[in-house]
């Protein structure tokens, strides 16, 4: 087998792995607090710091009768440590804040409707961006949920919706906070409590970081080999 063919096989394997991972990366779980239920809150806590409590978030868009039908998510509270930058103007009140997730081992817990623990993960949240009358937790790393563990299933019985998370072991998370007529920036700075905050969360399974590197390396090596043999 020529070197060019060897590189071609490496590239083919990398491409297949890459696109398989893209399929994995498209798997998302969406959660939201329920109106009138256990919704989120901004409150003054220990050390004169403000905290976000996310409340209980229900898993959306699950088929009736599925093991995940009625499942719910709990995230550890986030402490707001300090303001990094202030973008407030007369038209928009906005700022960046450094944050720390509390009790982060694990910081995420997923339960069935009957309260059985089925998935956990360690959560990293770095900054909070407040924009006007709503807040958005901006996450900086490529993977913010790590050490994902699934419980109560044999490996072959893990629900298809959780399988990509179990296989990858890492995931992206996006958290949005909103309440009509509420200025989070001013409330945080003034240390005012806010309750009944609407919380929506999207968790996306992501492939291992080495997959992209393998794909790029294979492509570069193959193209160089092709050029030399042309």
Secondary structure, DSSP 8 states (H G I E B T S, - for coil): --HHHHHHHHHHHHHHHHHHHHHHHT-EEEEEE-TTSS-EEEEE-GGG-EEEE---EEE-S--TTSTTTT-EEEE--EEEEEEEEE---SS--EEEEEEEESS-TTSEEEE-TT--EEEEEEE---EEEEETTEEEEE--SS--EEEEEE-SS-GGGS-HHHHHHHHH--EEEEEEEE-TT--HHHHHHHT--EEEEEEEEEEEE---HHHHHHHHHHHHHHHHHHHHH-
